[in-house]
Amino acid sequence: MPERPIYTYLGDKNTSAEFKNKNCTAIYTTKGTCIRGRNGAMLVQFGDKKVVVVGRRLRKQQGKL
């Protein structure tokens, strides 16, 4: 499995303050690809919470887990 990049979720006006501007990691399938929806949504993990977010609002960070 590739190294997991760290993303920052920017959020939007409907996003809970719990997730805005927080770091998260993508959740991968057994094939090693991240889980994306048809409309660009992405399944990510904030600590121990799994959340579906708008992929366009994610920014990849330099560090890796």
CORCORQUI-V112179 format. One record per pair of residues at least 6 apart in sequence whose ideal C-beta (glycine too) atoms are under 7 Angstrom apart, sorted by the first residue. I is the first residue (numbers start at 1). J is the second residue. Records with the same first field share a line. If there is no record, write none. Layout:
I = J / J
//
This chain:
1 = 28 / 32
2 = 32
3 = 64
4 = 25 / 26 / 64 / 65
5 = 60 / 64
6 = 23 / 25 / 61 / 63 / 64 / 65
7 = 24 / 26 / 44 / 58 / 59 / 60 / 61
8 = 21 / 23 / 59 / 61
9 = 19 / 22 / 24 / 53 / 57 / 58
10 = 21 / 57 / 59
11 = 19 / 20 / 21 / 57
12 = 57
19 = 46 / 51
22 = 46
23 = 61
24 = 44 / 45 / 46
25 = 44 / 45 / 65
26 = 34 / 42 / 44
27 = 34 / 35 / 43 / 44 / 45 / 50
28 = 34
29 = 35
34 = 42
35 = 42 / 43
36 = 42 / 55
37 = 52
40 = 54 / 55 / 56
41 = 52 / 53 / 54 / 55
42 = 53 / 55 / 58
43 = 50 / 52
44 = 51 / 53
//
